[in-house]
């Protein structure tokens, strides 16, 4: 019991440790479950173990094949293609095809384009301008003046004396009197027609009022309206009688259906069909569904557990096979690579491949210089030939381009 006073808000010291949480209740399983579970797991392990071993073997073999064969083979093929195809094709394009294409383009321009352009500029265009200025322009002016003299004066005289004068006479002495006469005749005929129409409309209105409207009003007042009222009264009372008979018949049918059909059917459903359905559902759920679900759950758990156990077994077998392969093949091959193949490869790289690369680079440089000299000579020859043909003024020679010196193609820099 704590007798000391504590300030307000200070928590009381713990007098005893908090009790540990209660463990979760463990589900007790009977001997029948264990009796069924152990054989199922044994059978599943026997069936799953070969599949897991084969799966691990295929996965490991595929990864090993990809790392040791496919990737190095792809890199080697890429390097081989670059060495045998890309580099020679690039050198051929830059050193042979490009200068050859430039030379053919200049030759075609000098042979096919430049002479025809010079001919058109210095011969065809001045000749066309002279013809247009000295021959075609005066001829066009003369033809235009002749056309104005012949056609315009002729059409003006023909219009003035052949069309305008006869038209003015016809309008003044023929069309104007004819139009005035037709206007007077129209006024007379219109006044007579209006008077005849008014008389005819008055006669028709009197006949319709006396022969149609008065008989129809009498027929409606003395025949149709009394007959309609009598028919409405008869229909209203007959409808009331039929509605009362239908209500009585519906009440009788409803009482009969409730007494003879609904009450027995409800009793049959509540007292017979519902307990029978519940019994059938309980039997199916207890005898069929629950055993099948329990067996499926046990088989699934056994598959998961046996897959893990098969993985442990497969991993152990893989480690044993790896140790055996390393000691049988890996160590001898590694020793052979370090002690035999590495010195031989270094000797081939330093004493064979690099001298060959330097020689190839020197040969390429010599070929490029020879092609450059040939291109310069061809350009000078073409320029002299063009000057001899056209006689253009002398131009100072263009400065020679410096020879490009490229690094060796196959030589790699030493570290």
Phi and psi in degrees as a GROMACS rama.xvg file:
@    title "Ramachandran Plot"
@    xaxis  label "Phi"
@    yaxis  label "Psi"
@TYPE xy
-86.255  114.851  UNK-2
-98.0995  -15.2186  UNK-3
-76.9889  144.286  UNK-4
-83.7747  141.393  UNK-5
-119.263  146.555  UNK-6
-63.3131  153.602  UNK-7
-65.6585  143.943  UNK-8
90.8942  -7.23442  UNK-9
-88.4019  126.758  UNK-10
-69.8358  149.892  UNK-11
-73.0578  142.829  UNK-12
-67.1623  148.871  UNK-13
-71.3026  124.769  UNK-14
-85.1928  -25.4232  UNK-15
-151.098  154.608  UNK-16
-66.0374  147.338  UNK-17
-66.552  139.704  UNK-18
-66.6302  142.639  UNK-19
-64.8989  150.848  UNK-20
-63.3488  146.059  UNK-21
-69.9331  135.351  UNK-22
-65.193  151.033  UNK-23
-66.2971  142.19  UNK-24
-64.7975  134.12  UNK-25
-90.425  131.35  UNK-26
-77.6047  121.095  UNK-27
-81.6808  127.625  UNK-28
-111.594  143.288  UNK-29
-79.4326  175.693  UNK-30
-70.0613  -26.4849  UNK-31
-64.3847  -38.8757  UNK-32
-62.7728  -48.2576  UNK-33
-63.4737  -37.4195  UNK-34
-63.9215  -34.3023  UNK-35
-85.1895  -36.0336  UNK-36
-67.951  -42.3203  UNK-37
-64.2652  -50.3601  UNK-38
-61.1847  -37.5551  UNK-39
-62.097  -44.0605  UNK-40
-67.1754  -35.7869  UNK-41
-64.5266  -46.4359  UNK-42
-63.5598  -42.8367  UNK-43
-65.0946  -38.6813  UNK-44
-63.189  -41.0974  UNK-45
-63.7249  -36.2495  UNK-46
-79.2297  -33.8097  UNK-47
-83.3516  -30.9704  UNK-48
-58.0661  -47.1691  UNK-49
-62.9674  -37.5492  UNK-50
-64.473  -42.5347  UNK-51
-67.2811  -39.3436  UNK-52
-63.6462  -45.0578  UNK-53
-64.1791  -40.3784  UNK-54
-62.1562  -47.6538  UNK-55
-63.7677  -37.6293  UNK-56
-65.6393  -43.2216  UNK-57
-66.485  -42.1001  UNK-58
-65.1583  -44.2909  UNK-59
-66.3592  -42.1381  UNK-60
-64.6392  -38.9967  UNK-61
-64.5932  -43.7182  UNK-62
-63.7006  -40.9999  UNK-63
-65.0969  -42.4946  UNK-64
-62.3097  -40.2314  UNK-65
-66.1012  -42.8322  UNK-66
-74.265  -35.2432  UNK-67
-98.0883  -22.0672  UNK-68
-119.738  -55.5228  UNK-69
-68.3297  -48.3023  UNK-70
-65.7745  -49.0748  UNK-71
-61.3611  -37.5983  UNK-72
-65.2192  -40.5793  UNK-73
-63.5128  -42.637  UNK-74
-64.5132  -40.7315  UNK-75
-64.163  -42.256  UNK-76
-64.1481  -37.5883  UNK-77
-63.887  -45.4596  UNK-78
-64.4367  -41.1659  UNK-79
-63.8467  -42.4903  UNK-80
-64.3733  -37.8147  UNK-81
-65.7039  -40.6728  UNK-82
-71.6584  -40.9751  UNK-83
-90.9189  -22.8428  UNK-84
-119.821  -53.8263  UNK-85
-68.1746  -50.5594  UNK-86
-64.9116  -48.3785  UNK-87
-61.445  -38.8808  UNK-88
-65.289  -40.3112  UNK-89
-63.3102  -42.2408  UNK-90
-65.479  -40.9036  UNK-91
-63.679  -40.698  UNK-92
-67.5615  -43.5947  UNK-93
-76.2756  -36.1663  UNK-94
-97.6188  -21.993  UNK-95
-119.571  -57.5138  UNK-96
-69.7644  -39.2836  UNK-97
-64.862  -51.0012  UNK-98
-60.744  -38.4813  UNK-99
-64.1368  -42.3107  UNK-100
-64.0407  -41.511  UNK-101
-62.5622  -41.076  UNK-102
-65.0339  -42.4287  UNK-103
-65.574  -35.789  UNK-104
-65.7203  -43.8583  UNK-105
-67.3686  -37.7448  UNK-106
-64.6854  -43.7083  UNK-107
-64.1195  -38.8013  UNK-108
-64.6876  -41.1  UNK-109
-69.6042  -30.4227  UNK-110
-90.3277  -40.587  UNK-111
-106.108  -33.0925  UNK-112
-95.1684  -53.212  UNK-113
-61.0752  -46.1743  UNK-114
-61.6233  -42.0087  UNK-115
-69.863  -35.0419  UNK-116
-65.1969  -43.3145  UNK-117
-64.4369  -38.7848  UNK-118
-63.8523  -44.0698  UNK-119
-67.1114  -41.0979  UNK-120
-69.8689  -39.4807  UNK-121
-100.66  -13.0801  UNK-122
-120.599  -57.4737  UNK-123
-69.2644  -44.3681  UNK-124
-66.5243  -47.757  UNK-125
-61.2182  -37.7948  UNK-126
-65.1846  -42.8003  UNK-127
-64.9725  -40.8982  UNK-128
-62.8948  -41.4335  UNK-129
-64.1333  -44.1093  UNK-130
-62.4776  -41.3031  UNK-131
-67.074  -38.4209  UNK-132
-78.2235  -38.8641  UNK-133
-97.5182  -21.9129  UNK-134
-120.901  -53.9764  UNK-135
-71.1977  -38.5461  UNK-136
-65.5249  -49.8791  UNK-137
-62.0917  -36.3302  UNK-138
-65.2847  -41.7471  UNK-139
-64.6983  -40.8094  UNK-140
-62.9119  -41.2882  UNK-141
-65.8707  -42.5735  UNK-142
-64.0296  -37.8287  UNK-143
-65.5959  -41.7637  UNK-144
-64.1852  -41.5878  UNK-145
-62.7996  -41.8248  UNK-146
-64.2432  -41.2467  UNK-147
-61.9901  -41.45  UNK-148
-67.4082  -41.3264  UNK-149
-80.1672  -49.4061  UNK-150
-88.6341  -43.285  UNK-151
-67.1745  -46.986  UNK-152
-64.0022  -39.7508  UNK-153
-64.156  -45.6133  UNK-154
-67.6867  -34.5652  UNK-155
-65.9883  -45.4607  UNK-156
-65.1332  -40.6805  UNK-157
-64.922  -40.9274  UNK-158
-67.1821  -40.4127  UNK-159
-70.1865  -42.0932  UNK-160
-98.6777  -20.052  UNK-161
-103.346  -22.1042  UNK-162
-119.947  -50.3406  UNK-163
-67.4391  -46.3991  UNK-164
-66.3882  -49.4101  UNK-165
-62.1627  -36.7364  UNK-166
-65.0668  -40.2701  UNK-167
-64.6894  -39.2957  UNK-168
-66.4188  -43.6101  UNK-169
-62.4963  -40.3996  UNK-170
-68.1951  -37.0561  UNK-171
-79.5116  -39.6446  UNK-172
-105.574  -8.9495  UNK-173
-123.794  -53.8631  UNK-174
-74.2011  -38.9542  UNK-175
-64.5453  -50.8343  UNK-176
-61.0185  -38.3984  UNK-177
-64.0835  -40.3693  UNK-178
-65.8731  -40.6202  UNK-179
-64.7782  -41.1921  UNK-180
-64.651  -42.9584  UNK-181
-64.2264  -36.7045  UNK-182
-64.2137  -42.6377  UNK-183
-64.5741  -42.3239  UNK-184
-61.9384  -38.985  UNK-185
-65.1929  -40.9191  UNK-186
-62.0364  -43.0581  UNK-187
-65.7137  -47.1311  UNK-188
-65.1181  -35.5654  UNK-189
-66.2712  -41.4663  UNK-190
-65.1976  -42.4082  UNK-191
-65.1156  -41.7721  UNK-192
-64.9798  -38.0556  UNK-193
-64.6597  -42.1341  UNK-194
-64.9517  -42.589  UNK-195
-65.8871  -37.2207  UNK-196
-65.6177  -41.5191  UNK-197
-63.4517  -41.0637  UNK-198
-65.394  -43.818  UNK-199
-63.1615  -40.9372  UNK-200
-65.285  -38.418  UNK-201
-65.1996  -41.3468  UNK-202
-66.5469  -42.3874  UNK-203
-65.2293  -40.2943  UNK-204
-64.4271  -39.3326  UNK-205
-65.6249  -42.8356  UNK-206
-65.3482  -42.2542  UNK-207
-65.689  -40.7571  UNK-208
-65.0847  -37.3846  UNK-209
-87.0327  -29.9271  UNK-210
-100.579  -17.4918  UNK-211
-121.645  -51.0123  UNK-212
-69.7478  -47.192  UNK-213
-63.6598  -44.9094  UNK-214
-62.7328  -38.7671  UNK-215
-65.7132  -40.5073  UNK-216
-63.7948  -41.8602  UNK-217
-65.481  -42.1722  UNK-218
-60.6386  -42.734  UNK-219
-66.7194  -40.7467  UNK-220
-71.5758  -42.364  UNK-221
-103.813  -11.5859  UNK-222
-122.794  -59.8478  UNK-223
-71.6975  -42.6173  UNK-224
-65.0266  -46.4241  UNK-225
-62.2722  -37.8495  UNK-226
-66.2089  -38.0136  UNK-227
-66.5657  -40.3157  UNK-228
-65.0077  -41.6677  UNK-229
-63.4948  -41.5101  UNK-230
-65.797  -36.8242  UNK-231
-66.394  -42.4528  UNK-232
-62.7729  -43.9865  UNK-233
-63.9644  -42.3221  UNK-234
-66.3341  -36.9296  UNK-235
-66.0056  -46.4305  UNK-236
-70.2106  -36.8378  UNK-237
-66.0195  -36.5766  UNK-238
-65.5668  -38.5871  UNK-239
-62.8457  -42.0555  UNK-240
-64.807  -44.5307  UNK-241
-65.3768  -37.771  UNK-242
-65.4921  -40.8964  UNK-243
-64.0617  -41.3603  UNK-244
-64.2308  -40.1723  UNK-245
-66.4729  -38.4824  UNK-246
-64.3522  -42.322  UNK-247
-64.6258  -43.4259  UNK-248
-61.9189  -40.7673  UNK-249
-66.4389  -38.4284  UNK-250
-63.3922  -43.7557  UNK-251
-62.8784  -44.7742  UNK-252
-64.4287  -39.123  UNK-253
-65.2979  -43.2083  UNK-254
-64.722  -41.3925  UNK-255
-63.5337  -44.2254  UNK-256
-65.1945  -40.469  UNK-257
-66.5698  -40.0475  UNK-258
-77.2359  -40.4198  UNK-259
-95.7938  -18.2238  UNK-260
-120.89  -53.9479  UNK-261
-68.5565  -45.3541  UNK-262
-65.8114  -48.1763  UNK-263
-62.6485  -38.0584  UNK-264
-66.1374  -40.4737  UNK-265
-63.8342  -41.5431  UNK-266
-64.1147  -40.8519  UNK-267
-64.0599  -40.0767  UNK-268
-68.615  -42.696  UNK-269
-77.8591  -33.0724  UNK-270
-97.8869  -20.3896  UNK-271
-120.965  -57.4645  UNK-272
-69.9805  -39.7577  UNK-273
-64.379  -50.1223  UNK-274
-61.9926  -37.6238  UNK-275
-64.8984  -41.9021  UNK-276
-65.2075  -40.2712  UNK-277
-64.7886  -39.0505  UNK-278
-64.4907  -42.2285  UNK-279
-64.9907  -42.852  UNK-280
-63.6388  -41.828  UNK-281
-63.3784  -41.0039  UNK-282
-64.1811  -44.7118  UNK-283
-65.0724  -44.8038  UNK-284
-64.6628  -39.0194  UNK-285
-79.2414  -39.4851  UNK-286
-94.3692  -17.4684  UNK-287
-124.459  -52.501  UNK-288
-71.4851  -49.3382  UNK-289
-63.3335  -44.2138  UNK-290
-61.7005  -38.9758  UNK-291
-66.7756  -42.9642  UNK-292
-64.9193  -41.0717  UNK-293
-64.3943  -42.0986  UNK-294
-66.1328  -39.8901  UNK-295
-65.7613  -39.2934  UNK-296
-64.7406  -41.6071  UNK-297
-65.9858  -39.7142  UNK-298
-66.5228  -39.9133  UNK-299
-64.434  -44.9795  UNK-300
-62.4549  -40.0192  UNK-301
-64.4465  -38.5837  UNK-302
-63.062  -45.584  UNK-303
-62.008  -47.143  UNK-304
-65.1335  -43.6572  UNK-305
-68.565  -29.962  UNK-306
-65.5173  -40.6493  UNK-307
-65.1915  -46.0249  UNK-308
-61.9314  -41.8513  UNK-309
-63.7082  -32.8098  UNK-310
-64.6632  -42.3377  UNK-311
-61.1957  -45.0067  UNK-312
-63.7753  -44.4934  UNK-313
-63.9319  -38.3175  UNK-314
-64.2654  -39.9641  UNK-315
-64.3406  -44.0151  UNK-316
-62.7643  -38.3297  UNK-317
-65.6488  -40.8638  UNK-318
-63.465  -40.2561  UNK-319
-63.7755  -43.3795  UNK-320
-65.5265  -36.9658  UNK-321
-63.9149  -44.5085  UNK-322
-62.9511  -41.2541  UNK-323
-66.1656  -41.803  UNK-324
-68.5348  -38.1141  UNK-325
-64.4453  -43.8984  UNK-326
-75.1541  -25.3986  UNK-327
-89.3189  -36.222  UNK-328
-122.163  -41.3834  UNK-329
-64.9228  -48.7114  UNK-330
-62.2731  -47.3076  UNK-331
-61.5306  -40.6277  UNK-332
-67.3703  -39.633  UNK-333
-63.7982  -42.3105  UNK-334
-62.911  -41.4277  UNK-335
-63.6551  -39.9009  UNK-336
-67.0234  -43.425  UNK-337
-71.4423  -38.464  UNK-338
-95.7781  -20.8188  UNK-339
-118.325  -56.6934  UNK-340
-73.6421  -34.9685  UNK-341
-64.1009  -48.1531  UNK-342
-61.7828  -39.848  UNK-343
-64.1319  -41.3762  UNK-344
-64.117  -40.441  UNK-345
-63.7376  -39.7017  UNK-346
-64.6672  -42.6083  UNK-347
-63.4753  -39.1895  UNK-348
-68.8153  -45.0789  UNK-349
-82.1575  -34.5135  UNK-350
-105.041  -14.1553  UNK-351
-119.194  -54.9133  UNK-352
-70.0667  -46.8955  UNK-353
-67.3677  -43.846  UNK-354
-59.0328  -39.46  UNK-355
-63.5548  -39.0053  UNK-356
-63.4853  -42.6436  UNK-357
-62.5923  -41.0793  UNK-358
-63.9151  -42.6084  UNK-359
-63.6347  -39.0018  UNK-360
-64.3077  -42.9024  UNK-361
-61.8286  -42.0453  UNK-362
-62.9584  -41.4391  UNK-363
-63.2791  -41.1427  UNK-364
-63.4184  -41.4606  UNK-365
-64.2168  -40.8399  UNK-366
-64.5155  -39.9838  UNK-367
-64.9219  -41.3005  UNK-368
-63.0009  -40.089  UNK-369
-65.0498  -42.239  UNK-370
-64.6287  -38.5989  UNK-371
-64.0261  -41.7771  UNK-372
-64.9584  -40.26  UNK-373
-65.2299  -38.9984  UNK-374
-64.7052  -41.1821  UNK-375
-64.6283  -41.4994  UNK-376
-65.3498  -40.5252  UNK-377
-64.4697  -40.468  UNK-378
-63.4685  -43.5012  UNK-379
-64.5277  -40.415  UNK-380
-63.6493  -43.3121  UNK-381
-64.2182  -40.928  UNK-382
-63.5074  -42.7633  UNK-383
-64.8289  -39.2619  UNK-384
-64.5031  -42.5596  UNK-385
-65.6667  -40.369  UNK-386
-63.4541  -37.0156  UNK-387
-69.4137  -31.5918  UNK-388
-81.3677  -43.445  UNK-389
-96.7295  -35.059  UNK-390
81.0538  38.0171  UNK-391
-74.4933  156.625  UNK-392
-63.8963  153.364  UNK-393
-69.0205  138.393  UNK-394
-118.598  147.845  UNK-395
-65.8147  141.556  UNK-396
-64.3727  143.322  UNK-397
-72.43  141.974  UNK-398
-63.4132  141.825  UNK-399
-70.3987  140.66  UNK-400
-73.3859  140.623  UNK-401
-67.6039  142.548  UNK-402
-70.1615  128.412  UNK-403
-76.8239  129.624  UNK-404
-111.147  113.016  UNK-405
-104  155.282  UNK-406
-67.7559  156.981  UNK-407
-57.3303  141.763  UNK-408
-75.5284  -36.5578  UNK-409
-105.286  -3.90052  UNK-410
-88.8778  133.553  UNK-411
-102.33  139.878  UNK-412
-66.3171  140.893  UNK-413
-74.9763  143.603  UNK-414
